[in-house]
Every structure is written in structure tokens, then in C-alpha cells.
């Protein structure tokens, strides 16, 4: 049987002066440039699988800024959705005028027909590119995914599915493509967000505070000193403002705990992460193994050891195939 079409791009195989150009050529729908100060160390390793109506990519990239300006929208007319889950790293930016902040283990949606700018630290991620017509046909509606961070049980199942794809696609064949696409679309449709309403002035203020705090948490997720008190002091927020802003999402302490658990879970699913589970938990702020284990089981319904047992299959970084940048481009322009 025939393996799924796949491509691998590894800029480490290119002279340093050619690496950024090769990456830009591979992703023509985006304006991408290294974050200031990171140009010399810029590098990308990406693997992509073509499944007909969807494309799955697994990417490791240096600190970079991705954007789609209004000029870019008019120029290329890209009409796809991109579901993006961070395995490592964090990102923040602006999506249609709304602040966005995401960290390890979080899944966010983008609509490539609308503008956005995201600054990302060095990161590893999985993305699913879906044509607009394909997703609309499956959902029987036009979903509003732009800047939406998927949460809840359905969102978690969709994130798990994204990770599972990287584990199983290397062994998949062309005969598997159609069932995989149907399963993926079913997961996406089940997790689609409800229609958004415009926030009131007070809600907008709380949303702004939550964005600033989430960004701070994602950047200091492994700090032993991450607490509501240090967050308030660092961001010059009163205790009242901080607690009131996070009341709708279960409180600031609960939010910090969830983000740390998400980060641990993502590392447990990482194929090259071999540290003992207790060391991983300690690196992300858990000082008590029993507290960590109990909190993890309560959040996910299983033990950290159970999650580690389902690690993803690693990708061989030595594989390359032809003129990869131009082939990536031919896949991504839709």
C-alpha cells in the first residue's frame, strides 16, 4: 500500500543565509520574520502530511513573528482555517483587535481570511490546515474560530486528536486518508465555539487583565515564585482587580494550576522528554509529588504515568525530499 504524501523541511541542512528564505518560501500565506536578536540562530524543522482536504504539520521553529496583514489578505486570498496546538513555547499577539495569549498544551484557531499578528518564543507545535468549504460543509455553518482557544472536554479531545495524528500518520497509507479526515472533522465540529457576543466595557477591562496575566503566567510557568501575589506586584494589579478578573474562569489560583498541569501533560506526550515525571512536575512549579499526582488525576481522570505511556512517535530529522520549499508552497496555497 502507498504511504501518505509527506514532506520534511530542515533548514539546518542549508547555509545560514538561506534558511529564512527557504522557510518563507514554504509558507507563502504568512509574513514571517525572526524576533529581533534571534536572526543568527533562526532555524526550522517541519514535517507535513497531505490528506486531501486537510494538511497536518509538525513544526519546531526559533523565536518568530507570524502575521497576516490586510495587504496580505488581499494579495493571496487564502481561504483556510488553521488549528494550532503548542507543545512547547508560548505566544501572544493581536487577532482582529483582540489580545491573544497561548502556552504549552493550548489549542487555538485562526481564520486566514482575517488579520492577526502573533509573536512566538522558540516553539514546537502541531497544526491542521482545513479548507473553508470543507469545514463549513462538515459544520453546516461558518464557524468563528479566529483567535478562539479551545477549552472544555471537547476541546481537550480535539487537542488529543491533533497529537495522536503525529503519532499515527507516519504509518498511515492513502487508504487511511478519508477515514482520518472524517474523524478529524468530527472532532473539530464537536469542539466548535458558541457564537461570541461583544463584551461590555467592564468585561473588556477584565479580558485585558486576563490577557496580561495569562501572558505573564505562560512566560513564568516554571517559576517557584509564581503566585497571585507576585503576579499582582509584577503587573501592578490590585488584589481585587486580579481576583475579580479571573472569577469567571474559576479564580487565579485554579487558572495557574490548570496551566501548569497542561504544560506537564504536553511534556509527558513529547517523544524526546525522558526526565522522571517528578522532575518534570518540579520544573513546572509542583513542590509536592502527592499534590501534583492528585491534581493531575482530578483534571484528566488518569495518572501522569498513563499519559506518558501514550507518547508520540518521534520524527526522524534527517529525512528530506526534493525541492521542499516549493512543494510546501504548492500544498499550502489553497
Secondary structure, 3 states (H helix, E strand, C coil): CCECEEEEEEHHHCCHHHHHHHHHHHCCCCEEEECCCCCCCCCEEEEEEECCCEEEEEEEECCEEEEECHHHHHHHCCCEEEEEEEEECCEEEEECCEEEEECCCCEEEEECCCCEEEEECCEEEEEEEEEHHHHHHHHCCCCCCCCCEECHHHHHHHHHHHHHHHHHHHHCEHHHHHHHHHHHHHHHHHCCCCCCCCCCHHHHHHHHHHHHHHHHHHHCCCCCCCCHHHHHHHHCCCHHHHHHHHHHHCCHHHHHHHHHHHHHHHHHCCCCCCCCHHHHHHHCCCCCHHHHHHHHHHHHCCCHHHHHCCCCCCCCCCCCCCCHHHHHHHHHCC
